[in-house]
Amino acid sequence: MARTENSGRERILARIRSGLLTPVVAHTPDLSSGSARPMVFAPIPDALERFQRECAENNTECIVTPDAKGSAEIVAGVLAALPVGEIFVQDAPELRRLAQAWSPSRAIRWSNEGAPAETSQATITLAECLVAQTGSIFVSSKCGGRGASVVAPVHIVVANVGQLVPDLETAFARLRERGTASHNSFVCLITGSSRTSDIEKILVLGAHGPCRLVTVLALHSANESGGGPAKA
């Protein structure tokens, strides 16, 4: 077979060869401020305010409550507005306690009873941590498997302000410190509800998972007696 000339390919390769002959100038970061490495993003003075703002940008809901009791009431209100049907709940002591506020009117499938059904109206899970910088939520396989945050049309995440960290770097450090990845089959970072705008740039929510993501964030956990929102 005769070789086909490709002038474009030769031009590209010629530019690559030329570029390889040019020494690369190493970038020296400015460490005059005394920090160990250069700052890429601006500091986040108020992690709670930033997280709420990012959630709004992501078209998700962040509802702040004073404590676990307030969180239980908010979750009950969200569930009351949903169609009749089963809800899937992560089997955790915290959620077992909160479930007393809504369980009389809702059929619950706990995560230790199997995967969520396709008819589940909502999933309720805990968070591993929350990221203020991006309004993101880390969950792990403890929430009930991969389907827990995907199958139901509504995902409700129950958390407290002590789980809020300023940025992804801090979040990953916390997960490593706690051995989250080594003790779970997966760790998932959720930023906003499932969406796509592939077709004519029209935003569609719920494309590959829940169309509604609600974070119920308590200012104080059950074992705290006081204190304000986390600053970072």
C-alpha positions in Angstrom: 0.0 0.0 0.0 1.3 3.4 -1.0 2.2 5.7 1.9 -0.2 8.7 2.2 1.5 12.0 2.8 0.2 13.9 5.9 1.7 17.3 6.0 -0.3 18.3 9.1 1.2 15.4 11.0 4.7 16.4 10.0 4.2 20.0 11.1 3.0 18.9 14.5 5.9 16.5 15.0 8.3 19.2 13.9 6.9 21.6 16.5 7.3 18.9 19.2 10.9 18.2 18.2 11.6 21.9 18.3 10.0 22.3 21.7 12.0 19.4 23.1 15.2 21.3 22.2 14.2 24.3 24.3 15.2 24.1 28.0 12.4 24.3 30.4 12.6 27.2 32.9 11.8 25.9 36.4 9.1 28.0 38.2 10.2 29.1 41.6 7.3 29.9 43.9 7.3 33.0 46.0 7.5 31.8 49.6 8.2 35.2 51.1 5.0 35.0 53.1 6.6 32.2 55.2 4.1 29.6 54.1 5.3 26.1 53.2 4.0 26.4 49.7 2.3 29.0 47.5 -1.3 29.8 48.0 -3.5 28.9 45.0 -7.0 29.8 46.4 -7.9 32.6 48.8 -8.5 31.6 52.4 -12.1 30.8 53.4 -12.9 32.9 56.5 -16.4 31.5 57.1 -16.8 27.9 56.0 -20.5 27.7 56.7 -21.3 30.8 54.7 -19.2 29.6 51.8 -20.8 26.2 51.8 -24.3 27.7 51.8 -23.3 30.0 48.9 -21.8 27.1 46.9 -24.9 25.0 47.5 -27.1 27.7 46.0 -24.8 27.9 43.0 -25.0 24.1 42.6 -28.9 24.2 42.7 -28.9 22.2 45.9 -30.5 22.9 49.3 -28.7 23.5 52.5 -30.9 23.8 55.6 -29.1 24.8 58.8 -30.7 23.7 62.1 -29.7 24.3 65.7 -29.2 20.7 66.7 -30.1 17.1 65.9 -33.7 17.6 67.0 -34.1 20.4 64.6 -32.6 18.2 61.8 -35.1 15.5 62.5 -38.0 18.0 62.2 -36.6 19.3 58.9 -36.2 15.8 57.5 -39.7 15.0 58.5 -41.0 18.1 56.7 -39.1 17.2 53.5 -40.5 13.6 53.5 -44.0 14.8 54.2 -43.9 16.7 50.8 -42.9 13.6 48.9 -45.2 11.0 47.3 -46.2 8.0 49.3 -43.6 5.3 49.2 -40.6 3.7 50.9 -37.5 5.6 51.9 -34.0 4.1 52.1 -32.0 5.0 55.2 -28.4 4.4 56.1 -28.3 2.1 59.2 -26.5 4.3 61.6 -27.2 5.1 65.3 -27.7 8.8 64.6 -30.3 8.1 61.9 -32.0 5.5 64.0 -32.6 8.2 66.6 -33.7 10.8 64.1 -36.1 8.2 62.4 -38.4 8.4 65.4 -39.6 11.7 64.1 -40.8 10.4 60.7 -41.0 6.6 60.9 -44.7 6.4 62.0 -45.8 7.7 58.6 -43.1 6.2 56.4 -42.0 2.7 55.4 -38.2 2.5 56.0 -35.8 0.1 54.3 -32.6 0.2 56.4 -29.3 -0.2 54.5 -28.6 -3.5 56.3 -31.8 -4.9 54.7 -30.6 -4.7 51.1 -30.2 -2.2 48.3 -32.7 0.6 47.7 -35.7 -0.3 45.6 -36.4 1.5 42.4 -39.6 2.8 43.9 -37.8 4.4 46.8 -38.9 8.0 47.2 -35.8 9.2 49.0 -32.5 8.2 50.5 -31.2 9.5 53.8 -27.5 9.2 54.6 -24.8 10.6 56.7 -21.8 12.5 55.3 -18.1 11.7 55.7 -17.4 15.4 55.4 -18.5 18.6 53.7 -16.3 20.8 51.5 -17.1 24.6 51.8 -14.9 25.5 48.8 -17.2 23.6 46.3 -20.4 22.9 48.2 -19.5 19.2 47.9 -20.4 16.2 50.1 -18.2 13.1 50.6 -20.1 9.8 51.2 -18.8 6.3 51.4 -20.1 2.8 51.0 -21.3 3.0 54.6 -24.3 4.9 53.3 -25.7 1.6 51.8 -23.7 0.9 48.7 -23.3 2.7 45.3 -27.1 2.8 44.7 -27.8 4.7 47.9 -27.0 8.1 46.4 -28.2 7.3 42.9 -31.5 5.3 42.8 -34.0 7.6 44.6 -35.1 10.9 43.2 -34.3 12.7 46.4 -31.1 12.4 48.5 -31.1 13.9 52.0 -27.7 14.2 53.7 -27.7 14.7 57.5 -24.5 16.3 58.8 -23.2 18.6 61.5 -21.0 21.7 61.3 -18.1 19.8 62.8 -17.8 17.8 59.5 -17.4 21.0 57.5 -13.9 21.6 56.1 -12.7 24.6 54.1 -11.3 22.9 51.0 -10.7 19.6 49.2 -7.1 19.4 50.4 -8.3 19.4 54.0 -11.1 17.0 53.2 -8.7 14.4 51.7 -6.4 14.8 54.7 -9.3 14.1 57.0 -10.3 11.1 55.0 -6.8 9.7 55.1 -6.5 10.4 58.8 -9.6 8.4 59.5 -8.8 5.6 57.0 -12.1 6.2 55.2 -10.9 4.8 51.9 -9.2 1.8 53.4 -12.4 0.8 55.3 -14.9 1.3 52.5 -15.2 -0.1 49.0 -15.7 3.4 47.6 -15.7 7.1 48.5 -17.9 9.4 46.4 -17.7 13.2 46.1 -21.1 14.7 45.3 -21.3 18.3 44.0 -24.9 19.2 43.3 -27.7 17.1 42.1 -27.4 14.9 39.0 -27.6 17.0 35.8 -26.7 17.3 32.1 -26.9 19.9 29.5 -25.6 17.9 26.6 -28.7 18.4 24.4 -28.9 22.0 23.1 -27.3 23.3 26.4 -30.6 22.8 28.2 -30.0 22.0 31.9 -31.8 18.8 33.0 -31.7 17.8 36.6 -31.9 14.2 37.6 -30.1 12.9 34.5 -28.2 10.1 36.2 -29.3 10.2 39.8 -31.3 12.3 42.2 -32.8 15.5 40.9 -32.9 16.9 44.4 -30.1 17.0 47.0 -30.8 18.4 50.5 -28.1 18.9 53.1 -29.5 19.2 56.6 -26.7 20.8 58.6 -26.9 21.0 62.4 -24.9 23.7 64.2 -24.3 21.4 67.1 -24.1 17.6 67.2 -25.8 15.5 69.8 -22.6 15.4 72.0 -21.9 19.1 71.8 -23.2 21.6 74.4 -22.4 24.8 72.6 -20.1 26.7 70.3 -20.5 28.4 67.0 -20.2 27.6 63.3 -16.8 26.3 62.2 -14.4 28.9 61.0 -11.5 28.0 58.7 
